[in-house]
């Protein structure tokens, strides 16, 4: 299994989800190991959380 291909194919995958997919493919990895793998390549991706409702803007 190609780690980078899986990571690119699923833009919203978390490191834990990626780890599980790799375990299912027969590779034993840790989330920390995956983090180091991507950090050494200068690759980062953060999930964006939904923005909370504005308390000052009108809502109607």
OpenMM code with the backbone's topology and positions (N, CA, C; nanometers):
from openmm import Vec3, app, unit

residues = "UNK UNK UNK UNK UNK UNK UNK UNK UNK UNK UNK UNK UNK UNK UNK UNK UNK UNK UNK UNK UNK UNK UNK UNK UNK UNK UNK UNK UNK UNK UNK UNK UNK UNK UNK UNK UNK UNK UNK UNK UNK UNK UNK UNK UNK UNK UNK UNK UNK UNK UNK UNK UNK UNK UNK UNK UNK UNK UNK UNK".split()
positions = [
    Vec3(0.0854, -0.1182, 0.0000),
    Vec3(0.0000, 0.0000, 0.0000),
    Vec3(0.0890, 0.1232, 0.0000),
    Vec3(0.0571, 0.2171, -0.0849),
    Vec3(0.1318, 0.3414, -0.0962),
    Vec3(0.0700, 0.4451, -0.0024),
    Vec3(0.1432, 0.4842, 0.1011),
    Vec3(0.0939, 0.5793, 0.2010),
    Vec3(0.0547, 0.7111, 0.1353),
    Vec3(0.1403, 0.7622, 0.0498),
    Vec3(0.1137, 0.8918, -0.0129),
    Vec3(-0.0076, 0.8870, -0.1052),
    Vec3(-0.0255, 0.7772, -0.1759),
    Vec3(-0.1412, 0.7643, -0.2651),
    Vec3(-0.2710, 0.7630, -0.1851),
    Vec3(-0.2717, 0.6909, -0.0741),
    Vec3(-0.3904, 0.6858, 0.0105),
    Vec3(-0.4190, 0.8227, 0.0700),
    Vec3(-0.3156, 0.8912, 0.1127),
    Vec3(-0.3289, 1.0246, 0.1722),
    Vec3(-0.3838, 1.1241, 0.0702),
    Vec3(-0.3366, 1.1157, -0.0530),
    Vec3(-0.3837, 1.2060, -0.1580),
    Vec3(-0.5255, 1.1706, -0.2035),
    Vec3(-0.5584, 1.0430, -0.2042),
    Vec3(-0.6900, 0.9996, -0.2510),
    Vec3(-0.8016, 1.0444, -0.1573),
    Vec3(-0.7708, 1.0508, -0.0291),
    Vec3(-0.8713, 1.0913, 0.0699),
    Vec3(-0.8227, 1.2167, 0.1400),
    Vec3(-0.8596, 1.3301, 0.0875),
    Vec3(-0.8101, 1.4586, 0.1378),
    Vec3(-0.8485, 1.4849, 0.2834),
    Vec3(-0.9556, 1.4237, 0.3310),
    Vec3(-1.0018, 1.4511, 0.4666),
    Vec3(-0.9635, 1.3420, 0.5665),
    Vec3(-0.8748, 1.2507, 0.5295),
    Vec3(-0.8387, 1.1394, 0.6174),
    Vec3(-0.7527, 1.1885, 0.7345),
    Vec3(-0.7823, 1.1378, 0.8528),
    Vec3(-0.7010, 1.1704, 0.9701),
    Vec3(-0.5859, 1.0699, 0.9790),
    Vec3(-0.4878, 1.1020, 1.0613),
    Vec3(-0.3757, 1.0092, 1.0778),
    Vec3(-0.4233, 0.8763, 1.1361),
    Vec3(-0.5191, 0.8807, 1.2265),
    Vec3(-0.5718, 0.7565, 1.2849),
    Vec3(-0.6439, 0.6735, 1.1789),
    Vec3(-0.7223, 0.7377, 1.0948),
    Vec3(-0.7911, 0.6657, 0.9870),
    Vec3(-0.6903, 0.6076, 0.8884),
    Vec3(-0.5857, 0.6820, 0.8599),
    Vec3(-0.4804, 0.6337, 0.7711),
    Vec3(-0.4097, 0.5141, 0.8339),
    Vec3(-0.3821, 0.5224, 0.9644),
    Vec3(-0.3171, 0.4111, 1.0354),
    Vec3(-0.4026, 0.2848, 1.0259),
    Vec3(-0.5322, 0.2987, 1.0459),
    Vec3(-0.6229, 0.1834, 1.0398),
    Vec3(-0.6230, 0.1224, 0.8998),
    Vec3(-0.6273, 0.2063, 0.7976),
    Vec3(-0.6247, 0.1560, 0.6597),
    Vec3(-0.4955, 0.0808, 0.6318),
    Vec3(-0.3848, 0.1299, 0.6848),
    Vec3(-0.2559, 0.0635, 0.6640),
    Vec3(-0.2484, -0.0683, 0.7410),
    Vec3(-0.3051, -0.0716, 0.8617),
    Vec3(-0.3091, -0.1964, 0.9396),
    Vec3(-0.3901, -0.3011, 0.8638),
    Vec3(-0.5019, -0.2588, 0.8048),
    Vec3(-0.5847, -0.3517, 0.7269),
    Vec3(-0.5099, -0.4046, 0.6047),
    Vec3(-0.4120, -0.3272, 0.5568),
    Vec3(-0.3312, -0.3697, 0.4420),
    Vec3(-0.2092, -0.4499, 0.4858),
    Vec3(-0.1949, -0.4710, 0.6185),
    Vec3(-0.0859, -0.5540, 0.6680),
    Vec3(0.0358, -0.4788, 0.7182),
    Vec3(0.0276, -0.3461, 0.7280),
    Vec3(0.1398, -0.2675, 0.7800),
    Vec3(0.1103, -0.2239, 0.9227),
    Vec3(0.2072, -0.2386, 1.0109),
    Vec3(0.1914, -0.1944, 1.1480),
    Vec3(0.2614, -0.0608, 1.1641),
    Vec3(0.1822, 0.0426, 1.1902),
    Vec3(0.2362, 0.1775, 1.2067),
    Vec3(0.1657, 0.2454, 1.3232),
    Vec3(0.2280, 0.3515, 1.3732),
    Vec3(0.1663, 0.4309, 1.4790),
    Vec3(0.1293, 0.5677, 1.4230),
    Vec3(0.0397, 0.6366, 1.4923),
    Vec3(0.0032, 0.7721, 1.4518),
    Vec3(0.1262, 0.8618, 1.4586),
    Vec3(0.2077, 0.8459, 1.5632),
    Vec3(0.3295, 0.9266, 1.5765),
    Vec3(0.4254, 0.8998, 1.4608),
    Vec3(0.4367, 0.7752, 1.4208),
    Vec3(0.5230, 0.7407, 1.3082),
    Vec3(0.4742, 0.8033, 1.1786),
    Vec3(0.3424, 0.8030, 1.1577),
    Vec3(0.2865, 0.8672, 1.0390),
    Vec3(0.3094, 1.0178, 1.0433),
    Vec3(0.2945, 1.0768, 1.1614),
    Vec3(0.3180, 1.2207, 1.1759),
    Vec3(0.4617, 1.2543, 1.1374),
    Vec3(0.5566, 1.1764, 1.1867),
    Vec3(0.6980, 1.1998, 1.1524),
    Vec3(0.7223, 1.1799, 1.0031),
    Vec3(0.6608, 1.0779, 0.9448),
    Vec3(0.6741, 1.0501, 0.8017),
    Vec3(0.6355, 1.1729, 0.7191),
    Vec3(0.5202, 1.2314, 0.7513),
    Vec3(0.4735, 1.3476, 0.6762),
    Vec3(0.5524, 1.4732, 0.7112),
    Vec3(0.5870, 1.4912, 0.8376),
    Vec3(0.6623, 1.6100, 0.8791),
    Vec3(0.7987, 1.6141, 0.8117),
    Vec3(0.8643, 1.5007, 0.7992),
    Vec3(0.9960, 1.4958, 0.7343),
    Vec3(0.9881, 1.5322, 0.5867),
    Vec3(0.8715, 1.5172, 0.5293),
    Vec3(0.8520, 1.5527, 0.3885),
    Vec3(0.7908, 1.6917, 0.3729),
    Vec3(0.7736, 1.7603, 0.4858),
    Vec3(0.7157, 1.8946, 0.4825),
    Vec3(0.5689, 1.8962, 0.4450),
    Vec3(0.5011, 1.7853, 0.4695),
    Vec3(0.3602, 1.7722, 0.4313),
    Vec3(0.2723, 1.7840, 0.5551),
    Vec3(0.1834, 1.8810, 0.5533),
    Vec3(0.0903, 1.8972, 0.6640),
    Vec3(-0.0490, 1.9173, 0.6075),
    Vec3(-0.1452, 1.8786, 0.6852),
    Vec3(-0.2847, 1.8997, 0.6483),
    Vec3(-0.3631, 1.9026, 0.7779),
    Vec3(-0.4365, 2.0076, 0.7980),
    Vec3(-0.5186, 2.0179, 0.9177),
    Vec3(-0.6648, 2.0129, 0.8770),
    Vec3(-0.7412, 1.9423, 0.9572),
    Vec3(-0.8847, 1.9405, 0.9326),
    Vec3(-0.9414, 2.0741, 0.9783),
    Vec3(-1.0310, 2.1275, 0.8986),
    Vec3(-1.0944, 2.2538, 0.9345),
    Vec3(-1.2227, 2.2236, 1.0104),
    Vec3(-1.2357, 2.2882, 1.1243),
    Vec3(-1.3559, 2.2719, 1.2039),
    Vec3(-1.4589, 2.3741, 1.1591),
    Vec3(-1.5838, 2.3428, 1.1788),
    Vec3(-1.6890, 2.4375, 1.1452),
    Vec3(-1.6768, 2.5635, 1.2293),
    Vec3(-1.7090, 2.6740, 1.1705),
    Vec3(-1.7012, 2.8007, 1.2424),
    Vec3(-1.8245, 2.8165, 1.3301),
    Vec3(-1.8061, 2.8651, 1.4541),
    Vec3(-1.9221, 2.8891, 1.5398),
    Vec3(-2.0037, 3.0071, 1.4860),
    Vec3(-2.1304, 3.0119, 1.5213),
    Vec3(-2.2168, 3.1211, 1.4783),
    Vec3(-2.1656, 3.2524, 1.5340),
    Vec3(-2.1772, 3.3565, 1.4551),
    Vec3(-2.1363, 3.4894, 1.4993),
    Vec3(-2.2342, 3.5392, 1.6044),
    Vec3(-2.1815, 3.5958, 1.7112),
    Vec3(-2.2675, 3.6472, 1.8174),
    Vec3(-2.3069, 3.7920, 1.7905),
    Vec3(-2.2386, 3.8589, 1.6954),
    Vec3(-2.2680, 3.9994, 1.6691),
    Vec3(-2.3420, 4.0214, 1.5381),
    Vec3(-2.3365, 3.9301, 1.4464),
    Vec3(-2.4016, 3.9474, 1.3164),
    Vec3(-2.5492, 3.9099, 1.3254),
    Vec3(-2.6334, 3.9799, 1.2502),
    Vec3(-2.7765, 3.9434, 1.2498),
    Vec3(-2.7961, 3.8042, 1.1892),
    Vec3(-2.8931, 3.7321, 1.2396),
    Vec3(-2.9152, 3.5950, 1.1938),
    Vec3(-3.0430, 3.5792, 1.1138),
    Vec3(-3.1136, 3.6874, 1.0855),
    Vec3(-3.2395, 3.6733, 1.0112),
    Vec3(-3.2273, 3.7074, 0.8658),
] * unit.nanometer
topology = app.Topology()
chain = topology.addChain("A")
for resn in residues:
    res = topology.addResidue(resn, chain)
    for name in ("N", "CA", "C"):
        topology.addAtom(name, app.Element.getBySymbol(name[0]), res)
